Amino acid sequence: MEFPISKRMASFPESVFAELSQIKNSKLSDGFPVIDLSIGSPDLPPPAFVMEELARGTREPELYGYSLTGTNEFHSAVCSYYKRNFEVDLESSEVQLLMGSQDGLVHLPMVLCDPGEYILVPDPGYTAYAAGAALAGAQMYGLPLKKENSFLPDLDEIPEEILINTKLMILNFPGNPVPAMATEEFFLQVIHLAKKYSFAVLHDFAYSELYYEKKPISFLSVTGAMDVGIEMNSLSKSFNMAGCRVAYAAGNQQLIALLSNFKSNLDYGVFLPVQSAAVKALNDQSSFLQDLRETYKKRRDVLLKELKNIGWDISKPAGSMFLWAEVPCGYSTSRDFAVDLINRAGVVVTPGSAFGQWGEGYVRIALVQPEDVLRQAAANIEKSGILKKILA
């Protein structure tokens, strides 16, 4: 029997990630070793105190009921975290528990947008933004992230007729796939534009703790931000808790209330032991986050050095867990280069075109392997002769 599918599903074709996974699995089946640097999934464990708290909670029978919402302790921990790290004062009513940040990223457009209205998104940008727009029936308008603009959108380039019909702008700094950092001046321009055209702002701050030389700016710390928007953050990357699916939205009270109401019709909250573990993480003041940053910094520096030594010079990112690497000349598309890299070098990266039209000409490389494996990846690329072929 063949089942009919909704028209909506046309917005969700098989992604390039599925294609790369198939090629990777085929190589592995043939006994060909593969180093996967494509997916931003942390390879490191959560802190011991998080695992211990989670284990303790799972042994408490009374914690297996529906949580429904974020606990008072979770909300308080988010508020304390923002005060301690960004000098932002939040109230409990300005915080909403999420089942991972993707939960909020995909659902907020359904709260704010009617079919045909616009969402401004970074291009290239995280693929969940497109999913949220598709579910809401909204139109995406891409904001090109160009090297000559330090990968910040040029707000003056947005047409008036688009802005008039915009309900939401999504931003992401430090970014995925582009590890750019926003400035306070840029955020102030965003706030001015949002107030002028009455649209909401969502800042995806998932990589807030993965920075190197300079700490990123919280959108909520900028004057006027609380009037127009919210920030979403996840414990997936900061505390290596990706499988726990716990995150939050914080900011404008009305937007938080709307999102809370919407989510009350969708789910029954996050497992209480997971929330307790998240509280421990958010309240932590040990050296864990600094040590994590140092680990990623070493990986960044090792891979950049090894790739430069073999002829692939890549800009140094200031934050996130990715390199945004220009495809060496000789390949017509980033997809062709990524596929050749798997087939010839056994290294998996993500073509920039998977994240939008302005991602063409780049690949995203995730720093999700130990230093020795990253060195091996560079050695495999050199041995494959790909760069010699291109640079010849």
N, C-alpha and C positions, 0 to 999 in steps of 0.2 A: 504493500500500500504506500502511495506517495502522498505526503501531507502538503497542503497549500501553506504558504507562509505569508505573513503580513507585508504590506508595502514598506513598512518601517524597516524591515530587515535588509532592504537594499542599501541602507546607510551603514551596514555592518558587514562589508565583504571580508573575505579571508585576508588577513593582514600579512605584511612582509615578515612579521615575526614568526608566523606559522610556516612560511616558506623557508626561512632560515633554519627553523627548528627541524624541518623535514630533511634538509640537506645535511645538517649536523648529525642527525640520527642515522642517516644513511652512511655517512663516513664512519661513525662509531661502529655500526654493524659490520662494516668491512674491515674493522680492526685498525682504522686510521685514527691516531690520537688527535683530539680536538681541545683547544683552549677557548672557553667561552667568555668573551668580554662584551657580550651584547646586552644582557639584562641587568638592571640596577638592583639586584637582590643581594643584600649584605651577606658575605661569607663568614662573618665574625659572630660570635655568640653574644647574647645580651649580658649585662653585668650579673655577677653571681647573686647579688641581693635581689635582683628582679626575678631570677629563676627560683630562688628560695621562697620568695613571697608567693609566687604563682603556685609552686608545689604545696605550700602550706594551705593556701586557699582551696585547692582542689580536694583536700581531705576534710573539708568542712561541709557536711551534708546540707546545711541550711542555705548555702550559697548557690545552689543549683536552680533556684527559681528565676523568673524573669527579672531583670534589673530595670527594665522599662526606660529609665533615663540615666544620666550621669549621677553618681553619688555626690553627696555634699563634699566628701573628702576629695573626689576627683576635681570638682569645680574649684575648690579652694586651692588645690595644688596647681591648677592652671593659672589662677590669679596670682599666686605667689611666684610662680615661674616668670610671669611677665613683669611683675614688679622688680624682681631680683635681676633679671637679665636685660630688660629694656626700659625700665622706669615707666611702665605703663600701668595705670590703675584700672583694674577690671572689677566688676561686680559679678556675682554668680549668675545673674540673669543675662549677662553678656557672654556666656560660654555655653556651647552645645557639644555634647559627646557625639563622636562619629565612629562608625565601624571602618576605620581606615579613612584617610583623606579622600580616597577615590569616591567613597560614599557621598561626601559633601560636594565634591567637584562635579559629579554626574547629576546629582539631584537638585542643586541650587537653580540651574537654568529652568527646571520645571516649575519652580516656585515663582520665578520672576518673569518668565518670557512666554508670550503667546506665539503661535505659528506665524512665521514671516518676520518677526522682530529680530533685531541684530544683537549678537554677542561679539565683542571685540576680543580676539585671542592672539597670543603671540604666534608668529610663524617664522621658524619652526616652533612647535609647542607640544606639550605632553598630549598623548593620544586621547586621554579621558575627556579633554575639553570638547573634542569633536563628538564623542559619544553623548555627552550631556546636551549639546546643541541638537543633535539628531533626535533624542528622546523628547525634547521640548518642541521640536518642529521649528526651531529658531534657525536663522541664517548666521553663519560664521563670517566675520570679516577679519581677515588676517592682517596683523600688524607686523610687517617685515622686520626681522632682526638682522641687521646688516653689520658687517665687520667695520665699515667706515663710520658707523654710529655707535661703536663700542657695544653692539648688539642690544641697544635700547631702541624701542619704537620711536619713530618720529611722529609725534602727535599732530603736528601741523599738516601732515599728509592725509589725514582722515577726512574724507569728503563730508560737507555739511549735511547732505541728505542721509548719509549713514548715521551720523551722530544724532540726528533728530529722532531716528527710529531705534536707537540703541537702548537696551535695558540693563546690560551687564558688560563690564570689562574684566577680563581675567589676566592677571600678571603672575610672574613666577621668577623670583630672584632670591638666592642664587637659582639658576634655571636648570631645567631638564627639557631638551637635550643640551641647550647652550648654557654653559656655566658662567653667565654674566652676573654682574652685581649692579643693583640700582643705586642711584644717588638720591639724597634728600631733595635736591632741586627737581629731579624727574618726578618723584612722588608728589611734590607740591603742584606740579603741572597737571598731573593726573587728577588730583583732588579738585583743582579749579575747573577742569573740564567736566568732571562728574557732576559738580554742583550746577554748572551752566546748563548742562543738557539732562539733568535729573536721571542719571543712571547709577547703578550700584557698582562697586568695585570688589572683586575677590582676589586677594593676594595669596597665592599658593606658596607657603613658606616651608615646604617639606624638608629643605636642605639647610635650614637655619643654623644648625650646629656643625655642619660640615664646611668649614672655611679654613683658610690658611693664614695669610698675612694680615687680613683685615676682617673684622666682624661685620656681617651684613646688617642692614637696617631693617627693623620691623616696620611694616607699613603703619601699624597702629601707633607707633611712636611719633609719627609726623603730624604736625598741627592740622586739624580738620579731618583726619582720616576716619575717626570714629563717626563722623557725620555721614559718611558716604559708603563705608564698606566694612568688610570683615577679613580676617586672616585665617587660613586653615593650616594646621600643622599636624604632623604625624610622628609617632614614636618609632615608626618602621625603620628609618635611616639613622636617626639620632641615637637610638638605644638598641638597634639591631633586633627589633621586635616585629618584623614584617608580618610574620604569621599570626600574631596576636590580634591584628585588625583593630587597633585602637588609635584614635586621633581626636581632634577637636576643631571647632570653629569658634572664633572669638571676635568681638567687636560690636558693631552697631546693634543696639538692643532690638530694634524692630526687625531687622534681617534675621537675627538669631531666633526671635520668636516665630517668625514665618517658617524658618527651616525646621524648628522644633515641632511645630504643628504638622508639617508635612511628614516628617519622619515618624511621628506618632501613629501614622497610618501605614507605615511600611515595615517596621521591625519592633522588637521587644528589648532592645538595648544590648550592651556588651556584657559578656560573662563577668560576674562580680569579681572573681579572683584576678581576671585580667585588668580590671579597673584598679584593684588594690596594687597590683604590680606596677601599673602606670603611675600611680601616686608616688610610689617609692622612687621611680625614675625621675619624675618631675621635681621632686623635693631633694634629689641627690645633689650634694655639693662636694663630692669626692673628685678625684682626678680622672674619672672615667672618660668624660667627653674630651678633655684635653689629650688624653692618651689616644683616643680614637682618631682625633684630628691629626695627631702626629703620625699614626699608622698610614692614613690616607695620603698625607703629605709626602712621606717616604716613597709610597707607591707611585704617586704622581711624578716625583722627581726622578725615580729610577726609570720609569717607562719613557718619560720625555728624553732623558739622556741616551738610553739605549736606541730609541728610534732616531734621534738626531744623528747618532754615530753611523747609522746605516743609510742616511740620506733623507729621512722624513722628519722635517722640522715642524713642530706643532706648538701653538701658543700655549703658555702656561695659564691654567685656570686659577681664579682666585677663590673658588668655592665649588661645592657639590662633589659628586663622586665620579665625574666624567671628564674625558678629554673630548673636545670638539675639534676634529681634525680635518683639515682640507684634504680632499682626495688628490693624490699626486696626478699631474697631467698624464694623459694617455688613455683615460677612461671616459667614456661619454656620459655615464651615469654613476651615481654612488652605489646603486644596486649592483651593477656589473662588477664594480671593484669589490664590494662586500662578498659577492658570490665567489669571485676569483680568489679572494683571500682565504675562504674556507677550503676551496678545492685544492689550492696549491700550497697553502701555509698551515692549514688546520687551525686558523684563528677566526673566531666569530666576532664581528662587530655589527652595528646597526647602521644601515644607510640613512643618511640625513633626510632623504625624500620620504621616509616613513613618518616624518613629523611635520610635513608641509612643503609647499613648493619652494620656499626659501631655504629649505634644508638641503636642496640639491647641491652637490659639489662638496659635501662633507660626510663624515661618518662619526658616529658616537662610540666612544670606547669607554667601557665601565671599568673602574679600578677595583674589581671584585675578586682578585686573586692575589696570593702572596707575592712578595718581591721576586722570588726565584722563578715563579711561574711567569711573571711579566717579562723577566729577562729571557726566558725560554720562548715566549711569544715573539719577541723582537728577533731572536736568533732564527726562529722558524721563518719569519718574513724575509730576513736576509737570505737564508738558504734557498727559499723558493724562487729567488731571482725576479720577483715582481717589480721591485724598485729599480733594479738594473735595466729591466726591459723598458720601464717607463722613462727613466732618466737618460737612456741612451740616445 
